[in-house]
Amino acid sequence: MNIQNLLPAPKTLSATGESFVLPLTYHVTGFDSGDVRGAVRAFVDYCDRAWNVLFVSAPAEEAAIVCTCETGTPDGRYRIDAADGHVSVSAGDTTALSYAFATLLLSFEAADGGLLCPAMHIEDAPSAPWRGLMGDLARKWHPVKYLYDAVDLCWLYKLSRLQLHFTDDQSFTLPSDAFPLLPSENRTYSKEELRALAAYARERGVTLVPEVDLPGHCTRFNQTYPDIFGSHGIMCAEEKTFSALETILDETLALFPDAPYIHLGGDEAAIARWDDCPGCRAYREAHGLENVHALYAHYLQRMTDYVLSKGVTPVIWEGFSKEYNHLISKDVIVVAWESYYQLAPDLLDGGFTLINCSWKPLYIVTPNTHWTPAEILDWNIHTWRHWWPKSIASTQDIVVPENAPVLGGQICAWGDGLVSLPSNENACQAESTLIRERIPALAEKTWNTDSSMTGEDLAKRFAHTDAVAGKLLRK
């Protein structure tokens, strides 16, 4: 029975009778008309891809699936009751409705000329709001179809965030009218592609999080506009640089007008080089900043404050010193990943809200560095681990209280190792295999933060859900 093989596992689930052949009709009522049309379109599309059936709209009294909006329902909560040829779905908004649709898709079985639906009762809701996947689009070019595949996987496994790492030393993959030399040749997504992707994700309840990495990881900036961004392996800290970055952020936000978040990087910056730059040194002294560590936090403060002024929440990597936590707004979300620059407890003491991207077991550096799904099941959003001896987390778990403001967790798929693979297609396929195997475990441990699912149970469920995923993804 497919309802025993759902990932992530529903909070409450019971079989209530015999399975039945489901008529291919639906009706929705009470939802915002514009948003719900997209969610329904996505469900109809996925049913067509997975089961080769076509659902059509019908009046409520004739429809087999009736979806009702229950205002005031907590975020993400949905309920499904299926019996005697009918399915009743209730959800508080269209995102929760998308979660219910994903559950239904995974519950169905093929039947002659239609679908077999189990009789069931499900009540479900996510434990953590941030259930994410990050893709590195800058080190190795990802054809746009792989971005759509990532959205499809997020929808199927109820991941809420897809972070897109658009910029790094190897390339700048965003379009730019203000700085036309910055986009990398043959490695840049068009405005039309990005807007279409954003619309596709929005219809599926997946929030895109664009990333422009600063002030490090900036070789492309240094190569194309050294007079603005500098030429010494880090972006300059000068007024002309800040002004240019504000323009680039404006362009990025315009491409994703509905995005509630933008990631600004903020990690692994060669900040000591600022003291070798007369302009950066003069800026630091003019602002009364005692050293480059203070300037680093000030840099992030300026950029995150600018994003906040646009009504968007900035996200940054753990990378600045705790001595200067007071400079950065506590509306900024910090991704704790390496347990090196700052530990999660220090960031929490500084007043920040966190996302857990613990290197071990949540990093994938294809083809050589990654951890098993079972190791992800052994992790939770309040625990950080690492393999690197310079990180405290390599010898002891870093654990924070269960009531700490940790939004959730995210798998990060980095492209460092993809650069050596022979083609973009070959690289993306190798990466996709590792992602597909690990997303279900991440989904389970963030949807159900107290999950005790075993590796054996996960493997059994994955055999079912991945077979469905394989029907959805583009060939």
N, C-alpha and C positions, 0 to 999 in steps of 0.2 A: 504494500500500500504506500503510495507516494507521500502521504502526509507524515509518514514516519521518517522520511528522508529529506525534510526541508532544512535549508540553511539560509540564514541563521534559524535556530529552532524557535518556534513561537513560544511565548510565555505560557499560554494556556491552550491546550489542544486536546480534543477528544473526538474519536470516531462515534458517530451517532446512528449508523445504520448501513444499508447497502449502497454501493456506488450506483450511479445512474447516468444515462446518456443525457448530456446537457444540450438543449436547443441553443442555437447560436444567435441569441438575441440579448440585448442589454437596454437598460434605461438608467439615466442618472438624473438626480433632482437635488436642488438646494445648493449646489456648488456655484462658485463664480463661473459664468459661462465661458469666458475666454480661457481661463486656466484649465478647466475640466476637459475642454475639447482636446487640448494637447495631451493630457494624461490618457484619455480614452483612445486617441489616435495611436499612441505608443503601445497600449495594450493590444489593440486590434492588429497592429503591425507585428508584434512579437508572437501572437497566436498564429498568425499567417506563416511566419518564418519557422516557428517551432513545430506546429501541428498541421500546417497546410489547411487551415480552416479560416473562414471569414465571418466575423461577428458583424451584425447589423443592428441599428437602432430600432426600437419598437416602443409602443405605449407601455406604461407601467404595468397595466393589467395583463399584457401579453408577453412581457419580457421574462427571460429565464434568469438573468442577472439584474438585480435592481440595486443601485448604489445611491445611498442617501447621506447627505451631509448632516452631521450632528454638531452644531455650533457649541463651543465651550468645551469640546473634548480636548484633553491634553495633547501637546505636539506629538505627532507620529502615531497616535493610538488608532487602531482599527479593529473591527470585529467582522467575522464571517460566519454565517450560518447557512449550511447547504443541506438540503434534503428534498426528496420527492420531486425532483426536476427543477428545483428553484434554488437560487443563491441570493442571499441578502447580504449586502456589504454596507457597513456604516463607517464613516471616517470624518475627522474634524476638518480636514482640508485636502487639497489635491495631492500634496506630497504623501500624506498618510494613505490616500486612495491608491497612489502608485505602489506603496508597500503592499497593500492588499492585493493589487493586481499581480505583483511578482509572486506572492504566495499562491494565488490561484494558478498561475502559469505552471509553477513547479508541482502543483497538486494534480494536474490533469494527466490523463493517459489517452493515447490515440484509440479511437473506436471507429467502426465502419461508418464513414460519412460524417463523423463528428468527434465529440470528445466525451470521455468518461470522467465524471467528477465524483470524488468521494463524499459521502454524507459526513459532515463534520461541524464542529463548533470551535472557533479560534478567537481568542482575545489576545492582542499583541501590542507591543509598544517598545521603542528603543530605550535602552538604559543610558547611553551616551549620545549626545548630539553630533559629535565630530567623529565620523567613521570614514576614514579617508584613504585615498590612493594618490601618490605623486608620481608623475612621469617626467623624466629628464629629456626634453626635446632639443636641447642645445648642443650636447656633446655628440650625439648621433641623430641624424635627421630621421624623423618619424613621418612617413606618408600619412596623410590626413585620415585615411581609413582606420588606422590604429587608434586615433583619438576617439573615433566613433565606437570602436570596439571597447575602449576603456569605459565610455559612458554606458554602454550596454551591460558590461560586467557590474558596474556600480549599481545600475537599476536592478539587475537580477538578484544581487546579494544585499540590496538595501544600504549600500554605502552612500553617505550624504554629501561627500566632498571629493572633488577631483582637482588636485593642484597641478598646474602646468608650469614647469620650470622652463621658461622661454629663453632665458639668457644665461650665458656662461662664457668662459674664455674662448671656447671653440666657435661660437656663433651667436648671433642675435636674430631670433626667428620671428620677431614681430615686425609689422610694417611701420614705417615712420615717414611722415611728410616733412617734419621739422628737421630731421637728420637723415637725409636720404642715403648717405654712405654707410650708415650703421647696419641696416638689414643685410644679412649674409646672402650672397648670390646662390640661387638654387636651394636655399635652406630657409626660406621665409614663407610664412602663411599669409595669404591675402586677407584683406579686410572682409571680403565676402565669405571666405572659408571660416574665419573665426566667428563671424556673426551667425552663420548657419549652424556651426557647432554649438554656440551658446543657446540658440533657440532649441536645438535638438535636446541638449541637456536639461533645459528648463522644463520642457514637456515631460521629462522623466523624473523630475524632482531631484536632480543632481546639481549641486551648486559648484560651478567652476571657480577656482581660485587662481588667477593669473599671478605669475611671479616675475618680477624684474629684480635680479640679484645685484645688490650694491652694498658697500663700496668696493668689495673684492670681486673675484671672478669676472674681471672686466677687461680682458685682453682686447676684445673687439672694440670697446670704447676707446682704449688707448691707441689702437692702430688707426682708427678712422678719424678721430677728432682729438689728437693729443693736446692741441692748444686749449681745449675746453676741459677734457677729462684727465689730462696728464699722460705720462708715458712710462711710469715706473711701477706698473703692476698693481696699482690701486688707484681708484678715482681720487682726484684732488679734493681737498676741503677748502673750496673758495666760493665766493658768491656766484661767479659765472657757472661753476659746476652745479651748485644747488639749483640755480635758475633753469639750467638745461635739464636736469633730472625732473624738476617739476613739470616741464613741458612733456617729457617722455611719459611720465605717469599720467598726465592728462590724456595723452593719446591712447594709452593702454586702457584707462577707465572708460574712454569713449567706445572702445571695442567691446567692452563688457559692461554695458550701462546698468544691468540688473545685479552685478556682482556685489555682494555685501562685504567681501573681503578682497584684499590684494596683499600678496606676500612680497616683502621688500628685501629678502635675503638677510644680510647682516652677519654673515659667518666667514671665518677663515680669511680675514683681511690682513694684508701685510702693513699694519698701521705704523710700524717703526719707520717706514719710508717717508711718512709725512714730515718727519724732522729733517729730511734731506731736500725738501721742497720749500724754497723761500716763500712762495705764496701761501702754502699751507701753514708754515710756521708763523707767518704774519697774521693769518686768520686766527690761529689758536691763541696767540698772544693778545690780539685785539679783543677777544671774547673772554679773556681771563681764565683760560683752561690750562691747568697746570701741566698736563702731559698728554701723550697721544691716546691714552686710555680714556681720559676725560673727553678728548676730541671725538673719539669713536662713539661714545654714548651720545654726545651732542649731535653728531652726524645723524644717528638714528632718530634722535629726538626731532630734529628739523624735518626729516622726511616723513616720519610717522605723524607728526603734528599736521603736516600738509595734507596727508591722506585723510586724517580725521576731520579736517576742515571741509572736506568734500563729502562728508557723511558716510565714509567707508571705513571699515575696521582694518587696520594694518596688522599683519602677521610677520614675525621675524624669527630667525633661528637664534637659539642660544649661542652667544658669541661675544657679548660685552661683559665687562667686569662688574661684580656685585657692588663694588664701592661707589658705582655711579648709577645704580638702579633708580635713584631718586630723580634723575633727569628725564626719564622716559615715562610717558603717560601710562597709567594703569589700565587704560582702555585698549592698550596694545596686547595682543595675544602672542605668547612666546612658545616656540617649539623647542622642547628640551629633547636633545638627541644624543649628545656625546658624553654628557656628564664630565666635562673637562673645563670649559670656560666658566661655567657655573653649574652647581648641582640643583636639581629640582627643588629641594627644600629651601635653598637660598632664593630662588626665583619666587617661590610662594611667600617667603618672608618679606620679599620686596613688594608684594602686593599684586603680582601678575597672575593671570589665568593661563594655564598651560595646555599644550597638546603633547601627547607622548609619542615620540618617534624614536624610541630606544633603538640604537644601532643594532643590538642583538635583542630580539630576533626579527626586527621589522625592516632592516635594510636588505635590498636586493641589488648587488652589483654584478650583473650578468657578465660572463658566465660562471665566475668562480666563487663569489662570496654571497652566501645566503643561508638561511636556516630553514629547518623543516617545519611543515604545518604543525606537527606535534609540539615543537618548541614554542610556536606561537600560542598554542593552547595552554602551555605552561606559564605564559606571561599574563599580566593584567595591566590595566591603564595606570595603575599607581606604582608600577615597578619599572626601574631602568637597569639595563645590563649592557655590557660591552665586552669585546675581545681584546681591545687595544690596551697594552700594559700602562700607558700614561693616564688612562681613565680610571678613577677610583672604582667605577662600576665593573671593571674587569675582575676584581677580587672580592667584591661584596655587592649585593643588590642594593640599589638606592630605592628606598620605599617611603612613600608619603601616605598620610592618613586617607582613609576611604572617603572622607567628607571634604578633602581638599579640592579646590577648583581646577580639576583636570577635565577638559571637555571630551576627551576620548583619545583615540589612537589612529595612526596612519602608517601604512606601508609606503616606503620610499624606494622607487626603482631608479637607480642612478646609471648613467651611461658611460662611466669611466672605462669599463671593460668592453663596451660595445664598439669603441673606436677601432679596435683591431680586427673586428669581424669583417668579412669581405664585402658585404653589401648592406644597404639599409634594410632590405627585406629580410635577409638572413638574420641581421641583428635584432630586428623587431620581433621576428618569430621566436627566436631563442628567449628573448625577454618575456614575451607574452606567455609562453609556456610556464615560466617560473611564477609570473603574476597569477595566472589562472589557478595554480596549485595552492597559492598562499592566501589569496583574498578570502576564501571561505572561512579560514581559521580566524583571520582578523575580524571578519564580519560577525562571527559567533562571539568573539571575546569583547566586542564593543557594543553589539546589540544586547547581549546578555553579559554584563560585566562580572556577574557571579557564576558564570558557566563552569560546570565541572565535566563538560563533554570529554570523552576519551578519544585518543587517536584512532582507535578501532571504529568507534561510532562515526567520527568525522570522515574516515575513509569510505565507509559504507554510504553515507549521505552524499559525499562528493562524487561518487560514481554516478549517482543519479543527476545531481545538479549540473555537473560538468557536461554530461551528455546533452542536456538542454542548452547549456551555454554554447556548445559546439554548433548547434543549429542556428543560433542567433548571430554569431560572429561572421564577418565578411571574409570571403574566400580570396 
